[in-house]
Amino acid sequence: MQQLEVQSDLTVVGGGLAGICAAIGAARQGSTVALVQNRPVLGGNSSSEVRVWVCGATAHGTQSFARETGIMGELFVENQFRNPLGNPYYWDLVLLEAVRAEPRITLYLNTDVRSVEAADGEIRSVTGWQMGSEKEIRFVSPVFVDCSGDGLVGVLAGAEHRTGREPRSEYGESWAPDVPDSNTLGSTLLFYSKDAGEPVRFVPPSFARDVTETSIPERRVIRSDMNGCAFWWIEWGGELDVVDDNEAIRDELQAVVYGIWDHIKNSGRFDADNLTLEWIGSVPGKREYRRFLGDHVLTQHDVLDQTDFDDRVAFGGWSIDLHPPGGVYAAERGSKHWHPDGNYHIPLRSLYSRNVRNLWMAGRNISASHVAFGTTRVMATCALLGEAAGVGAAVALRNGLTPRELAHDRFGLMQHALTRADSSILGVIDDDPENVALSATVTASSTLTRPALEVSSGTLPLTTDLGMVIPVDPALDGFELLVDSTGGSLTVELHDPVKAQNYLPAKLVDSCTVDVPAGEKRWINVPVAWRPSAPSNAFVVLRSTPDISVHTAETGLPGTVHFAHRDPAPDEQWTEQFRAWKHILPRGGVCIRLGETAAYAPEKVIGGYARPYGGPNLWSSEDLAWDSEPWLELAWTEAVELSEIVVVLDADVQEDLINLHHHRTPFESLPTLVAAYDVEVRDGDGPWQSVAQVTENHHRTQHHYLETPTRATHLRLTTHHTNGAPRAHVVSIRAYSSAQ
C-alpha cells in the first residue's frame, strides 16, 4: 500500500456535474485542482452507471430561453454534436474529455474520501482510498469544495447542516410540514429494455416484489414502451436514512424493478413477448441528504418570488418538485410541482459554509430549505452551482479573501469573473473594466431593424388563445399579421411580463379589437402600443377566434416565442400549480411585420447582458440572401493593446437539449450558431491583420489568444455562414489586454 500526499490550490470532492464544473471553473481561473471521484466514471447521477436525465432550468420546455450556458452549456452543446442519440457511454466520454482538457486539473477516479483533518474552523486535508491501486492519498489545499452530494466532507469537518424537513413555522413555507421530521426524497434505480426481435422469456428472481400485491399498478403509469427516467417514480427510502440504509434501499429497489418487469413480461396485460432487459442500474440514484447552512438559506419564497439577490451567481427554473417519503408505496401521487413564473436567482451566500471558513459546497447539498431544495437539486442547476463555487473559490484564494468576504465586501471581483467566463447568470451586465471593448463604438454591415416573417408555410386556426413574446426596444407602435378570415373581429391584448426573465402575461398594458374582412392572406394592422422604461418583452395575446387563422413561417425571429393557451390535462390536476401556456411553433413563428426596433442593434454586443433578459440581447444581421457575409466592427479613438478576444455566439437557449437518455433534437449543431468567421485587427490606417479563422464551429463561446500583444484601433468580425439560420447572430465581443 502506498501513502501519497497531493497538494493543490483547490480540492473538489465529488465528480458529478457539480464537481466537474467546479473543477473546470476553478482551473480556468488559474487554480490547480485535485478532482476526487469515488466512482470509476464521472457524471454522478447522469453517468452510464445511473442514467438520470440532466434536467435544469428549462423544466422540460416549460420555461422560456432558460437553457444553461457557461460550462454546463458547453457540455450540453458538445454532447448534442457528438452524441445526438444520447448514448450514455458517449456522455461519459464528453465529461471525461472536458476534464482532461484542463491542464490544471488532476483527476483521481475510484478514490473514496473517508477522513477529514480540520481544526479551528478550517479544513486542513482530506484523505481517500483509491480502490484497485490500493493507495491512501492525502489531499492538502487551502480551499475545499464539497460536491459529494451526501456532504461527507462537510459533516466530518463540523459544518453546520440539516437533513429532513423544516417546520412550516421556520421560514413560513406553505409546502413545509407543520411538524419537522427526518423524511427526505428517496432513491431510484432505473432500467432499459429493448426489442430482441423474437420471444424472450423472463424468469423473475425469488426476491422480485409481486407488484400486484401493492398499489403500484393502480397508482403509477406502467407501459411496455417506457424506459429509463420514464420510471423516475421507482423511488424508495425517504422514510429511512438514505445513507445509513443505502444497501437495504438498493435491495428493495431491485426487488421493485424486477417485480415491475415481471408484471410487464408475464401478466399478459402488455405486448412484451419480444422485450428483454438491456440494462438495470446497480447504484441507487440519491435525491437528498445533508444540506449545509451558509450565510443565506434559500427558501420557497426566494424561488417563487424570484428574489433579486445582489450576489446572484446562478439561476434555476425547475419546479419545486417534492415526492412523498413513501416513494413507490405511497398513497399520494409520485410528485407535486410548483413552477416559478420564470427563472429564479441563487446567491453566492448559499454556496459556502457559515462556520467552516474554507469550505464551499455545490450540488444538492447547498444552503437551502427542504422545499427550495426541491428545485435546486436537478443536475443542470447543480452544475451551475458547481461552476459558481469553483470560480468563487479560485477568485477568493487569488485575492486572499474568505468566502464571506468575497460575498459581502468584494463581490465585484466575482461578478466580473463570472461574466468573463460566460457563466449562467441573469440580469448582470458586463461592466468589467478589463474588457476594453466597452470603450469601443460598433458598426455593422447590416442590422435587422424592421423584422418581418412574410413567407407562409401554413396556417394556425385561432381555436384557442395564441400568445406571442416579441421584443420592444424602445417602443412598440403596432404590428401587422397575415391572416385568413371568414369575417369577424380579433381581440388582441398586450401584457407586460414585469420581470425581465419572465415570459408570461402579468400586467395588461393595452388592448384593441380589429375588424377582419373575409379573405385569405390579408395583412391586418394591430394598433397596440407600449413604450416601456427599458428594453422589454411584450406578451401579446390573440384571443380565440375560430373564424380566423394566422399564417405561420418555418423560421422565427430572434427572441420571439409562441404559446397556445391550454386547459390542464386530467393527470395534471394533482399539481398545485401548472402552466396555462404551452410552447408551440418551436423553431418557427407567426407571419408578422414589426416596426422599427433596436432590439438587434450592433451595440448589443458590447457590455449588456449575455443572454435573453428583457429582450434577445444580440446583434442580428439582415437576411443572408442579400448580406451574404455580415460583419461587425469595433473602433477605438485611441489604440488599445489586445491579448485575448472572446466571441460569444447565439446557441439558441430556447432549444431544449436534454437528449441524454431522453428525447432527440433534430440537428447536431445549433442552426443559430455562426459556423465560420474571421477576426481581423488593424492599427490606424494600417492593413488588416488576421488573428483568428474559425470553420465548422459548433460552440457558443470562442476564446482567441494572440501570440503577442497587438495594438489596434479597429477589430472586425466577418461571418461567412451559419449552421442553418437565415441571419448571422452575435451575442458579445469582448477584448482584453491581458489573457486569462
N, C-alpha and C positions, 0 to 999 in steps of 0.2 A: 504494500500500500504506500502510495506517495502522498506527501503532505506539501501542498503548494500555497503560495501567497500571491495574490493578484492585486496590484494597485492601479487605480484609475481615478479619474475625476468624478465619475458617477457610476453607481451600481444600480442597475434596473433588475428587479426580481419579478419574473413573470414574462413569458413570451407570447402572450395573446396579443390581440390587436392594440390594446393599450400599451403594453410593454414595448412592442415593436415600434410604435410611433413615438413613444417617449425616448427610446434609444436613438432613433434616427433624428428626431428633433434636436436632442442634445448634441449629437455628433456634428450636425450641420452648424451648430453654434460654436464649434471648435473644441468641445469637451471630448476626452477619451471616455469610452463607455464599456463596462462589462455587462452584457445582457445574459441573464441566467434563467434558463428554462428547464423545468423538471420533466419535460416530455421529449421524445426524440424528434418531434416536428414543432414548428412554430404555428401560431394561429389560434391556440386555445379552443374555445367552443366552435370556431369557424373551420378548424383544421379537418383533415380527412379522418381523424380519429373520432370526431364528434358530429361534424357536418350540420351545424346550425346556420340558418340564413344570416347573412350580415345585414341586419336591419338598422335603420337610422332615422334621421330627421324627415325623410320623405314619407315615412309611415305608409309604405306600400302605395305611394302616389296620392295619399290624402293631402299632404302639404305641397304647396307650390314653390318652385325654384329653391328647393331645400336640400338637394344632394350635396354632400360634404365635399369641400375642396381640401387644400393642404395635403398632408401625407396620405390620409385615408382616401382623398380624392385621386391621388396618383395611383394608389393601389387599385381602386375601382376601374380607372381608365385603362391601366395596364392589363388588368385581368380581362377586361372587355376585348382588348386587342389580341391577347394571347389565348384566351380561353372562353370564347363565346358560348360554348356548350356547357360551361360551368362544371368541368371536371374537377373534383375536389383535390386530386393529386397535383394537377396543374396549379391550383390555387396555392397549395403548399410551396410550390416552386416560385411563384410570384413573390411570396413573402420572404422566402429564404434568399432569393436574389436581391431583394430590396435591402435586406440587412447586410448581405455580403458586399453590396456596392459601396458601403460607407467604410472607408479605411480606419476610422477612429473607433469602430465597434469591434469588440472581440466577443464572439458568441460561445456560450457554454451550454450545450444541449445535455439532456439526461442528468442534469445537476439539480438535486433537490436540497434546497436550503433548509437546515434543521436547527440551527442555533444562531443567536444574535448576541453580540457583545455591545452593551450600552451602559452608559453612566452619565449622571448629571444632565439628563435630558437630551442626550445625543447618542446616536449610533456610531460605534467605532468600527465594527466589522460584522459581516455575516459569513457563516461557514456552511458549505454544502458538500454533499457526497455525490460524486459523478459516477453513476451506475455504469457497469460494463468495464470502465477503465480503472475502477477501484481507486479513485483519487479523492482525497479530502482537500477541498480548496477553500481558503480563507480570502474573502473579498474585502479589501480595505479601500475606503474612499471617504472624502469629506461630505458627500451627499448620497442619499439613497432614495429610490423611488419604488414603492410597493405597488406593483401591478399584478400581484399574485392572485387576485380575485378573493380568496378566502382571508387575506390580510395577515398571514402568519408573521411576517417580518415586523409589522407594526405592533401586533399584540405582544410579541416577545420583547420588543423594545419598551413596552409600557405605555404605548399610545392609547389615549382615551378613545373608547369605541362603544358601539351599541350593536346588539342583534335583536331581532324580533320587531314588534310593532309598538310605537309610542302611543300613549293615550290621546284621545281627541283634545283633551284639555291643554296639552303641552304646546301645540302650535295652532290650535283652532282649525284643524283639518277635518273636513266633513267626511272624508273616506277613512279616517283613522278610527280604530275601535274605541269604545268608551273606556274599556279596561285594558291596560297594556298586557302583552303576552310575549312568549318566545317564538311564536309562529313565523315562518318565513315562506317564501315561494320555494317549491320543491325542485327536484332534479328530473332530467328527462333522458331516456335512451331512444334513439331513432333507428329506423330500418328502411332498407330499399328492397324492392322486388323487381323482377324482370320476367318477360315472356320467354320461356325456353323453347317455344315452337313445337312442343309435344307435351303430353300429360306428364306431370311430375307429382308424385305423392309427397305428403308431409306427415311424418310420424312425430307427434309432439313429445317433448321430453316429459318425464314424470313430474317435474316441478312446474310445468306450464299452468297458469291460472285459468280455470274454467270461467270465462268471462260471462257466460250465460247465467252464472250464479251471482253476478254483480249487476249493477245498474249501467255498466258501460255501454252495452248495445243500445239502450234507450236514451242515454243522456249525451252520447258522443257520436259524431259523424264517422262512419266507417265505410269506405268504398275500396274496391279492389284496385282502382287506378291511382290511389293515393300513395305517396312516397315521402320519406324524409320528414321535413318540418310540417307537412300537412298533418302529421301526427304529433304536433307540439304538445298536445294535451295528455300524452302518456307521461304523466308527471306524478311524483310521489315524494314524500319525505318532509313536507313542510311542517308537520307536527312533531318531527324528530329533530335531532341535531344533524344538519346536513353534512357536517364534517365527521363528528364522532361516530355517526351511524352510516357513513358512506358505503360500507360494504353491504350492510343489510338493505340499504336503499337500492344499490345496484342489483342485488339478487332479486328483489321484489319487482323492479322494473323489467328485468329479463323475463321473469315469470309472466308479467303482463304482456310483453311484446310477443312471446311465443304463444300465449293464450289468444291474443288478437289474430295472429297469423293462423293458428289452428281454426279459429272461427271463420276466417276468410276462406281457408282452403277446404274445410271439412264440414261446414254447417249446411252446405247445399244452397245457401242464400246468395252466393256470388258466382260470377262467371270467372273462375280462378283455376280451372284444371291445369292450364299450361304455365301458371305462375310458379316461380321459385324464389326463395330468398337470395338476394345478391349480396347483401351486407347488413350486419346488425352491429350497433355500437357496443363497445365494452367499457367505455369511460363515461360515467354519468355527466351530462351537461348541467352544471350547477347554475342556479339563477341568483342566489342571495346567501350572504352570510354576514360577516362583520362589516360595519360602516364606521369609519373613523370620524372623529369630531375635529373640524377645522375652525377657523375664525368665523365662518358662516355656515349654517346648516340650511341647505336648500330645502324648501317646503312646497307643498301643494300650491300655496298662494303664489310663490315665485314663478312656478310653471304656468299656471292658468292666467295670472295677471301679466305674464311676460315682463317681469321686473327688469328695468333698465339699469343693471349694475355698472358702476363706473369702472370696475375692474373685470369686465367681461372678457373671457378668453376662449369661449367655445359656445356652441348652441346645440339645442336638441329640438325635436319636433314629434317624436314618437308619442303616442298617447300615454297617459298614466294607465299602466296595464298591470292589473293585480289579479292574482289567481287564488282560488280557495286553498287553504293549507292542506285539506284532504286530498288534493290533486285528483287523480283519476277516479277515486272512490267518493268524491264529494257529491252532495245532492245539488249543489249550485252548478251553474254553467262553468265552463273551463276558464273563463276570464271575463273581466269587465274593463271597459275603456272610457277614458275621459280625455278628449283631444283639446289641447290649447287651440286658440284661433289662428295661430301661426307658430313660427319658431320662437323659442324662449332662450334666454341667456343663462350662462353658468359662470360664476365668478371665480377668480383665482383663489379667493379666500376659502373655497371649498376643496382645494387640492393640496393642502398641507396640514400636517398635524398641529394642533394648538398647544401641545405640550412636549413634543419631541422636535427639537429645533431644526434638525437636518433631514426630516422625513417628509417626502412628498408622496402623494398617492393618486392613482388614476385607475379608472375602470369602475367596476361595480362596488368598490369599497370607499368611494368618496364621501365627503361630509354632506349627507342628505338624509332626510327623514325616510321612513319606510315607504310612505306614499309617493314622495318625489322620486325616490329610487325606482319606482315602477316605470318611469320613463327614461331616466338616465342610464339604465342598465343595458340597453341594446348596444351591440358591438360597434357600430359605426360611430355612435356618440362616445362610447368608451375610448375609441381611437382618437377622437378629437381631444378628449381629456388627457390622454397619454401624450400627445404632441405638446399640449399646453404645459403639462407638468415637466416634460423633458426640456422644453425651451426655457421655462421659468427657472428650473434648477440650474441650467447652464448660465443663464444671464445673472442670476443671483450670485453664483460662485465666482463668475468673472469679475463682478463688481464688489465682492466682499460683503454681500448682504445676506441676511436671513430671509427665508420665505416671507415672513411677516413684514419685514422692512421693504421688500420688493413690492408687496401688495399695497401697503399703506403709504409709503413715502416716495418710492421711485417707480411707480407703475408705468410711467412714460417709457422707461427702458424696455419693459416687457411689451408694451403696445407696439413700439417700433420694431422690435424683433419679430413679433407675430406678423405684422403687415409685410415686412421684408421677406418672411418665409412663405407668404401667401397662405397663411393658416386660415382655418374656417371660423371666422368671427363675423358678426353682423353689426352694422351701424358704426363702424370705426373707420375713419378716413385715414389715408396715408399722408401724414404730415411730418415724416421722418426728415430731419434736417440733413441727413447724409444722402438723401435722394436728390441729386442736382437736377433731375428732370422737372422738379416742382417749380423751378425758376425759368423754365423754357416756355416759349409760345409754340402752338401746334397748328399746323395746316394739313390739309388732306387733298388728294386728287379729286375726291367726290365725297358727298355725305348724303345719307338717307334723310332728307329734310321734309319731304311730303310723302310719307309711306302710304302704300296702297297695294291691295291684292285685287286684281281686276280680272283674272282668268279663272272662270268657273270650272270646278271638277265635279260638281253635283249640287244637290240641294238638300236642305235640312228643314223639314216642316216644324213649325213652332207649336208642336203638340204639348210642350212643357216650357216653362220659363227657360230662357237661354241667358247665361252670364258671360260677360267678356271683360277681361282685365286689359286695359290699354294705358300706356304711359302718358302723363300730362306734364309737359315741360316747355314753356312756363304756363301754358293755358290750353284749354280745350274749348273751341268755339264751334261745336257741332261736328258731324261727320256724315258720310254717305254710306248706305248699304245697298247691295244688289239683291233684289227680291223678286219672287213670283207671287202673284196675288189673284184671288178671285173676287177681290173687293173687300173693303173694310178699313179698319184703323188699327194702328200699332201703338201700344203704350210703352214708353221707354223711360227707365229710371237711371239716374247716375248717383252712385254712392261713393263715399269716402271710406276706404278700409281703416282709416285712423292711424294704425301702426304701419310703419314703412315695410315691415316684413310680413304683413298680412295680405291675404288675397280673398277676402270675404266682404260682402256688403255690411257696413257697420253704421253709417250715418248718411241719410238721404240728403243730397246736395241740390238736385234739380230733377225735373221730370217733364215729359211732354207726351202728347198724343198726336200721331201723324196719320192723316188720311192717305190710304194707299190704293190708288186706282187699280182696277183689274188689268192684268197683263203679265208678260214674262220678261225677265231680265230688265227690270226697271231700277234705275238708281234713284233712291229716295233720300231726301235730306232730313237728318235727325238733329233738331236745333237745341240740344242740351249743351250747357256751358259750365265751365268751372275754371277759376284761377286760384289754385292753392298757394299758400305762402312759400312752399318749397316744391321742387320736383316730386311728383307723387304718382301713384297708380289710381286710376278710376275703375270702379267696378260698375259696369253698365249691365242693366237687366232689360232684356227684351221679353215683355210679358207674353204668356202663352196666347197665341192667335192661330188656331188651326187653319184658317183660310190663307195664311201667309207662310211662305218658305223663304229662307235665306240661302243664298248661294255660298258654297264653300270652296276653298282653294287648297291645293296639295301642300303648299308650304305656308308657314306662319310668319308673322313679323316678330323681331326680337323683343322679348319682354312681354309678349301677349300670351294669354292662356284663356281657355274656353271651358265652360261648365254647363251641364244640364241640371236643372232642379229635379230632385227626386224625393220620393217618399221612402221611408226605411223599409227594407225587406223584413219579412216576418222573423228571420233569425237574428235581426239586429235590435229587436225590441228589448233585449236584455241589457243593452248598453245604456249607461246613464246619459250619455251624450253622443251624438253621431253627426256626421256631416250631411247637410241638406243639399250640398252641391257636389256633383261628381264630374271629374275631368272628362272631357270629350275632345275630339279632334287633336290627338296628342302631338302630331307633327304638322298639322295644317292650321287653317284659320277660316274665318268668315270673310267673304269678299267685301272689302271696306276701303274707303278713301278717307284718310285722316288729313287734317290741315297741317300747316307748317309746324314743325316741332324741333326742339333742340335736344330731344332725348337721345340722339345718336351722334352728337357733335364730337369733333376731334378732341376737344378739351376734356372729354370724359376719361381719356387715357392717362391724364396727369392728376395725381392725387385722388381724392374722392374715394368711393367705395369700390372694392374689387369683386363684387358680386351683386346680383339684383337686390335692391333695397330702396324702395320708393321710386323705382324705375330700373331699366335694364343695366345702366352704368357701363356702357361700352360704346365704342365708335363702330358704326356700320357704314360701309361704302354704299354707293348706288349699285344696281344690279350689274353683275359681271358681264352681262351681254353687251354693255357699252363702255364700262370702265373695266377692262379685262385684267389690268394689273394695278389695283388700287394701292396708293402709298400714303403714309403718314410722315410728316417731317417735323422734328423739334428744332427750334432755333434759340440760341442764347445771344444776348447783346455782347457778352464777353466770353472768351474761350473758357471751357471747363476741362478738367482732366478726367478721363474715363478709364476705369479698370474693369468694371462689370456692367453689363447691360442685361436687364431682365425683361422678357416679353411674356405677358400673360394673355392667353387667347381664350376664346369662348368655348368652354367644354359643355355648354348646354346643361346647366344644373337642374333644369326641369325634367330631363330624361332620367328615369329611374333605372339604374344599372345593377340592381340586386339580382344578378343572374347566377349567383353561387347556389348550386343545387336547387334552383328555383326556376324563374322564367328566363326566356331567351330574348335579348334585344337584337333587332334585325340588322345590325351592322357591326363591324369590328372597330372602325374609327369613327368618332362622333362627327357627323356631317358639318357641324358649325365650326369645327376647328380649321384654321388655316393650315394647309398641308405643306406648302412650300413658300419660303420667303427669304429675302436677303436683308442684311443690316449693313448700312454704309455710314461713314462719318467723314466730315471734312472740316478743315480749319480755314475760316475766312473764305477767300475766293479760290482756295487750292482745290486740287482734284478730289473726287470722291474716293474713299478708301474702303474696300470691303473688309468687314470684321466678322461676319457670320453668314453662312449659307446653310439653310435648312431645307431638307427634302423629306418627303414621306413622314411628316410629323403626325403623331397621334397624342401628343402631350398638351396639357394646358399651360404649363409654365416652363420656359426655357431660359437657362442662365448662360450668358455668353461672357466668357472671361477673356480679356485682351491680353496678349502675350506680354506687351509692355504698356504702361500707362500712355494714353494718347490724348493730346489736346484737340478739342473740337468746338466749333461754333454751331455745327449742324449735325443732326442724326436723322437718317431716313430709313424707314422700314418699308420695303416693297413686297407686296404679296403677289404670288404667282397663281395659285389656285387653292381651293378649299377641298375638304373631303366630301363635298356634295352640296353644301349650302349655296344659295344663289347670290350671296353677298359676302364680302370679307368683314369679319368682326375682330376687333382687338379690345381687350379689357383694360390693359395697362401697359405702359412702357416706363421702366424705371432705370436710372443710371446712377452709378456710384463711382466716386474717385478711388475708393479702396475696395478690393474684392473681399467678400466674406469667406 
